[in-house]
Amino acid sequence: FISIVSSCSYYSMTGSIPSHIKSVSIPEFQNETAEYGIEQRITNLIIEKFNENGVLKVVDKENSDSVIKGSISKIDERPFTYNKDEVISEFRYRILIKLDWYDVSKDKSIISKTYSAFGSYGVNGDISNDGIDNDNDGKIDENDNDEFGEPRIYASNVAATKIAEDIINDIMSTW
């Protein structure tokens, strides 16, 4: 007679977050750039990623255990690749965000850091057919079902999403 013992273990993504922090407030980021409206899109993308992840509940400032404040300090858009005729074929759109994650009850900063990420886009105006891995996921054009939309906005959303993921990863590995 052979007995097989199986055990189930529970893994919590919140294991490294201080136990008294269950929620976060994310007020609209400050925009220190000339890019109109970027603060709303970035703040909304970061809140969306937090809601998808479920690590901390996003609530209003009055009811939060912690607050994430951010400012978009720089947007850098530069040519990245050139074709054989030395004509620009790809741009990189990079965002820099200064961020502070603050513990309300302990009255102290937990993370104070600058984040940076980029998205790419080609010059032909159609990211679904530009031959570029716009979101750096290893898929190009017809093999990537999420590459569509206005190229520059798409690149900024890719960069903001990467920053949101980096922020969540840092929060989960803080303690």
N, C-alpha and C positions, 0 to 999 in steps of 0.2 A: 504494500500500500504506500503510495507516494502522496504526500500532502504538499500542495502548492500554496504558498502564502503570498498573497499580493498585498501590497500596501499602497495606499493612495496618499499622496502628499499634496498639500496646498501651498501654492507659491503666491505670495502677495507682492504686488508691484509697489505697494506703499511701505514696505519694510524699512526703507532707509529714511523716510520722512519722519520728523519728530511726531510722536504719538498725539500731541495736543493740536496738531495742524490737520484739519479735515477739509478745509475750504480755502479758496483763494478768490480775491477780487482782482480784476484786470481792467483798470480804467483805460480809456483811450490813450494810446501812446502819444507823446509829443512829437511834432514834426519839425526838425531843425533844417530841413532841406527845402528846395524850391519845388519839389514834386507834390503837386496839389492832390489831396485826398488819400495819399499813401498811408497815412496814420490810421484811417478807418479800415482800409482793407487789411493791413497787417494786424491790427488789434483783433478784428473779426476772425481772421485765419488762426490766430493764436488761441482765441477762445474756443473756436471750433475744434482744434486739435486737443485742447484740454478736455472738452466735453466728450470727444471720441475716446480718449484714453481713459478717462474716469478715475485718474489717480487722486485728484482733488476736485471737489465740487466747486464750480464757478458760481459765486454769489455776489450780491452787492457789497460795497465797502463796509457798511455798518454792521453786517453779519459775518464778516470774514475773519478767519484766523490768521491769514497772511494776505499780503498785497504784492502784486507784480507791477512795478512801474517801469516804463520803458520810454526811450526816446530814439527816434530814427536820426542818427547823427550824420549819416552820409549815404549817398547813392552814387555809385560809381558805374558808369556805363562806358565800356571801351571795346574797340575791335579786338577780337580774339584770334580768329583765323583768317587767312588770305588764300585766294585761289592761285593757280599757277601764273596768272597775269598780275599778281600782286594787288588784286582788288579784294576788299573786305567781303568775306562770305559769312562770318559769324560774329555776333556781339555777345559779351558777357555782361549781365546786369547784376551788380553786387549791392547788397544792402548791409549796412553796419548799424547795429542797435546796441545802445547802452541799456543795461537792464539791472534792476535791483529787486530781489525777492526779500520781502520784509516780514519778520515774525511780529505780529501785532502784540501778543501777550508778553513776550520777552523784550519787546521794544528794541529789536536789533536786526541788522541786515544779515541775511543768511547767505545770499549770493549777490555779488556785485561784479558784473562782468560785461564785456563787450562781445557780441555775437556777430558773425559775418557768414553770409552764404550767397550763392549766385544761381542764376538761371541763364540759359542760353537761348538765342534765337538767331535765325538767318535773316538775310536782307530781302528775300523774295516775298515776305509778307504772309506766307502760308506755312505755319509750323507743322501742319499735318503732312506736308510734302516738301520739307526743306533739307532732308538728308542729315539732320542734326538730332542728337539725343538731347532734346531740350530740357528734360528734367533729370538727366543723368541716372536713369533707371536701367540702362543697358538695352533699351528698345528704341527703334527708330521708325518714324512715320506710320505706315500701315500696320506695323506690328505693335504700336503703342496706342491704345484706345483712349488715352487721356490727353493727347497732344492736339489741342484745337483752341481756337480763340485768337484774340489780338496778340501778336507775338511779344510785345514789350510788357503788356499786363500779365501775360502768362509767365514770362520770365520772372517778373517781380513776385508773383504768387508762388512760384517754385522756390525762390529764395526765402520768402517769408515762412513757407511751410517747413523748410529745412531748419530755419532758426527756431520755430516752435518745437520741432522734434528735439533739437539740441537742448532747448530750455527744459523740456520735460525730462530728458535723460539726465541732465545735471541735477534737477530737483530730486529725482529718484535715487541719485547716488551721492547726495550731500552728506549724509550721516553715516 
